[in-house]
Each structure stands twice: as structure tokens, then as C-alpha cells.
Amino acid sequence: MRAAELAARIDDALPQTQCTRCGFPDCASYARAVAFDGAAINRCPPGGTQGVQRLAALTGRDAMPLDPDCGQEGPRGVAVIDEDWCIGCTLCLDACPTDAIVGLNKQLHTVAAGHCTGCELCLPVCPVDCIHMENASGTASGWHAWSAQQARHARTRYGARTARLQRAPAAQPKADAPVDKRDTIAAILARARAQRR
């Protein structure tokens, strides 16, 4: 099997959460690294043990335990935003690989649960820690918590977002606007604190 065909088959065997825990920017990049560069097949916690077994069967390599540096297998999560604390900073919108979070600048954000892959990329960017993950699969984890249909939907959403970002012109900061996002967040937090007093 040619490496390009193998990469496509590996990509199809991944859960398409686009979580980056494997160390690559998306599932397709990880699949190419496995097929072309011999990257380890045990770097996808959302796929879990069953995912490693799928990749082992495709590549002819031995299955191995998940790499703990990439995270642990666990139930599929869905992001939930605490509406009482959301300040509308839009950082989570920028981080979400499937455009599952909707909202406007300085407006309340919410998560469209059917589009959320549980990637957790929104958690570290939230300056007020108003996002948490809720268990969406009970005791099921890895591929037992995720379906091929959900993976296809996530890939479609990720592809649409990628295409949208490529079409969008690069945002140019206004002359009086802070260039550093940290300055913007600090200003938003200061306004939010002032309003709560």
C-alpha cells in the first residue's frame, strides 16, 4: 500500500476530535506522520486502546499502550460554558476546531453540543475559567464513546472551518486597539470586575 493511501486510511481510523494531544495540529497531520514518517501509533487518547488496535492493524505494527505523555483514555466530554461568568472574549471561538462555540464579542457564548468533539482546546484559553467538560458517554471511552458518523461530522466541520479561515482576510488591528490579546483580555476583565461592584 502506498504511503498516501495508508495516510488516508489511518485518518479514517482516527476519531477526528482535532484535539492536538498527539503533538500534531490535526488528525490528518498525525495520520500523515504515521504513514510517511513512522510516528508512533499510540498517541491518540480519544481513540483509546481500540484506536491503537485499529492503527496497528492498518500499519502492521504491534499494538502498544497509549503514550501517557499524550493523555489518558476517558469518556467523551462536551464543553459547557457557565453563562454567569462568560465575558464574551471570543478566545474560545478562535480555539474551537469545529466552530462548535457560538457567540459575539462581549456577548454570551454557548456550545452547540452536537458539534463539540470534546477536544478541550477551549479550556486553557478561557481567562475566567468559565468552561468545563461534562461527560457525554457515561462509562464508554475511546472509540466505544464515539461513532464513525460523529467522526465524519467532526471532520466535515473541521474542513469547513479551515476553508472559512483560509478565505477570511487577515484581521488588521485598529490603530488604537491593543495588538496583544493579553492586553485585550486584561481590559475586558477590568470592565467585568467594575460591573460586578
C-alpha positions as CSV (number, residue, x, y, z in Angstrom):
1,M,0.0,0.0,0.0
2,R,1.3,3.4,-0.9
3,A,2.0,5.9,1.9
4,A,-0.6,8.3,0.7
5,E,-3.3,5.6,0.7
6,L,-2.2,4.4,4.1
7,A,-2.3,8.0,5.5
8,A,-5.9,8.3,4.2
9,R,-6.9,5.0,5.8
10,I,-5.3,6.0,9.1
11,D,-7.0,9.3,9.0
12,D,-10.3,7.5,8.5
13,A,-9.5,5.3,11.6
14,L,-9.0,8.4,13.8
15,P,-11.8,9.9,15.8
16,Q,-11.4,13.4,14.2
17,T,-11.5,15.3,17.5
18,Q,-8.7,17.5,16.2
19,C,-7.5,17.8,19.8
20,T,-3.8,18.0,19.1
21,R,-2.9,15.8,22.0
22,C,-0.9,13.6,19.6
23,G,1.5,16.5,19.1
24,F,0.3,17.3,15.6
25,P,-2.1,20.1,14.5
26,D,-4.9,17.9,13.5
27,C,-5.9,14.2,12.8
28,A,-4.8,14.3,9.1
29,S,-1.3,15.6,10.1
30,Y,-1.0,12.8,12.6
31,A,-2.1,10.2,10.0
32,R,0.5,11.5,7.5
33,A,3.2,11.4,10.2
34,V,2.3,7.7,11.0
35,A,2.3,6.7,7.3
36,F,5.2,8.8,6.0
37,D,7.5,9.3,9.0
38,G,6.8,6.3,11.2
39,A,5.3,8.3,14.0
40,A,4.1,6.1,16.9
41,I,0.6,4.7,16.6
42,N,-0.2,5.2,20.3
43,R,-0.6,8.9,20.5
44,C,-4.4,9.4,20.3
45,P,-6.2,9.3,23.7
46,P,-9.6,10.0,22.2
47,G,-9.3,6.8,20.1
48,G,-8.1,4.9,23.1
49,T,-6.9,1.3,23.2
50,Q,-9.3,0.4,20.4
51,G,-7.8,3.2,18.3
52,V,-4.3,1.9,18.8
53,Q,-5.5,-1.6,17.7
54,R,-7.1,-0.1,14.6
55,L,-3.8,1.7,13.7
56,A,-1.8,-1.5,14.5
57,A,-4.0,-3.5,12.0
58,L,-3.6,-0.8,9.3
59,T,0.2,-0.4,9.7
60,G,1.2,-3.9,10.6
61,R,2.8,-2.7,13.7
62,D,2.4,-4.1,17.2
63,A,-0.3,-2.6,19.4
64,M,1.1,-0.8,22.5
65,P,-0.3,1.1,25.4
66,L,-1.3,4.7,24.9
67,D,1.6,7.1,25.3
68,P,0.9,8.8,28.8
69,D,2.6,12.0,27.6
70,C,-0.4,12.4,25.2
71,G,-3.1,12.0,27.9
72,Q,-5.3,9.2,29.1
73,E,-8.3,7.4,27.5
74,G,-11.5,8.6,29.1
75,P,-15.2,9.2,28.5
76,R,-16.1,11.6,25.7
77,G,-16.7,15.1,27.0
78,V,-18.7,18.0,25.8
79,A,-17.8,21.6,26.7
80,V,-20.3,23.7,28.7
81,I,-19.9,27.4,29.3
82,D,-21.0,28.9,32.6
83,E,-23.2,31.8,31.3
84,D,-22.8,33.7,34.6
85,W,-19.1,34.1,34.1
86,C,-18.6,34.3,30.3
87,I,-17.2,37.7,29.4
88,G,-17.5,37.3,25.6
89,C,-13.8,37.5,24.9
90,T,-14.1,35.2,21.9
91,L,-10.9,33.3,22.6
92,C,-12.7,30.0,22.8
93,L,-14.3,30.7,19.4
94,D,-10.8,31.0,17.9
95,A,-9.7,27.8,19.7
96,C,-12.6,25.5,18.7
97,P,-11.6,23.4,15.7
98,T,-15.2,22.7,14.7
99,D,-16.8,26.0,15.2
100,A,-19.0,24.4,18.0
101,I,-18.9,27.6,20.1
102,V,-21.1,30.5,19.0
103,G,-21.2,34.0,20.3
104,L,-20.1,37.5,19.6
105,N,-17.5,39.8,21.1
106,K,-18.7,41.0,24.6
107,Q,-21.7,38.7,24.3
108,L,-22.5,35.4,26.0
109,H,-21.1,32.4,24.2
110,T,-22.6,28.9,24.1
111,V,-21.6,25.5,22.8
112,A,-23.6,23.6,20.2
113,A,-23.1,20.2,21.8
114,G,-23.8,18.2,18.6
115,H,-20.7,19.8,17.1
116,C,-18.3,19.6,20.1
117,T,-15.7,16.9,19.8
118,G,-14.6,17.2,23.4
119,C,-11.1,18.3,22.3
120,E,-10.7,20.6,25.4
121,L,-8.9,23.2,23.4
122,C,-11.2,25.9,24.7
123,L,-10.3,25.2,28.4
124,P,-6.9,26.7,28.6
125,V,-7.7,29.9,26.6
126,C,-10.6,31.0,28.8
127,P,-9.3,33.8,31.0
128,V,-12.2,33.4,33.6
129,D,-12.3,29.6,33.6
130,C,-16.0,29.5,32.8
131,I,-15.8,26.4,30.6
132,H,-15.9,22.9,31.9
133,M,-16.3,19.5,30.4
134,E,-19.3,17.3,31.0
135,N,-19.3,13.5,30.5
136,A,-21.3,12.7,27.3
137,S,-20.6,9.0,27.1
138,G,-21.1,7.6,30.6
139,T,-18.6,4.8,31.2
140,A,-17.7,4.3,27.5
141,S,-14.4,5.6,26.4
142,G,-12.2,5.7,23.3
143,W,-14.0,4.5,20.1
144,H,-16.7,3.0,22.3
145,A,-17.7,6.6,23.2
146,W,-17.6,7.9,19.6
147,S,-19.1,6.7,16.4
148,A,-17.9,6.7,12.8
149,Q,-20.8,9.1,12.0
150,Q,-19.6,11.5,14.7
151,A,-16.1,11.3,13.3
152,R,-17.3,12.1,9.8
153,H,-19.4,15.0,11.1
154,A,-16.4,16.4,13.1
155,R,-14.1,16.1,10.0
156,T,-16.7,18.0,7.9
157,R,-17.0,20.7,10.5
158,Y,-13.2,21.0,10.8
159,G,-12.8,21.2,7.0
160,A,-15.5,23.9,6.8
161,R,-13.8,25.9,9.5
162,T,-10.4,25.5,7.8
163,A,-11.8,26.7,4.5
164,R,-13.5,29.6,6.2
165,L,-10.3,30.7,7.8
166,Q,-8.4,30.5,4.6
167,R,-11.0,32.7,2.8
168,A,-11.1,35.3,5.6
169,P,-8.8,38.2,5.1
170,A,-6.2,38.6,7.8
171,A,-7.6,40.9,10.5
172,Q,-5.7,44.2,10.8
173,P,-5.7,45.8,14.3
174,K,-7.1,49.3,14.5
175,A,-4.5,51.9,15.3
176,D,-6.0,52.5,18.8
177,A,-6.6,48.8,19.6
178,P,-4.1,46.8,21.6
179,V,-2.2,44.3,19.4
180,D,-1.5,41.8,22.2
181,K,-4.5,39.7,23.2
182,R,-3.4,39.7,26.8
183,D,-3.9,43.5,26.8
184,T,-7.4,43.0,25.4
185,I,-8.3,40.3,28.0
186,A,-7.0,42.5,30.8
187,A,-9.2,45.3,29.6
188,I,-12.2,43.0,29.4
189,L,-11.6,41.6,32.9
190,A,-11.2,45.1,34.3
191,R,-14.6,46.1,32.8
192,A,-16.2,42.9,34.1
193,R,-14.9,43.5,37.6
194,A,-16.1,47.1,37.6
195,Q,-19.6,46.0,36.6
196,R,-19.8,43.4,39.4
197,R,-19.0,46.0,42.1
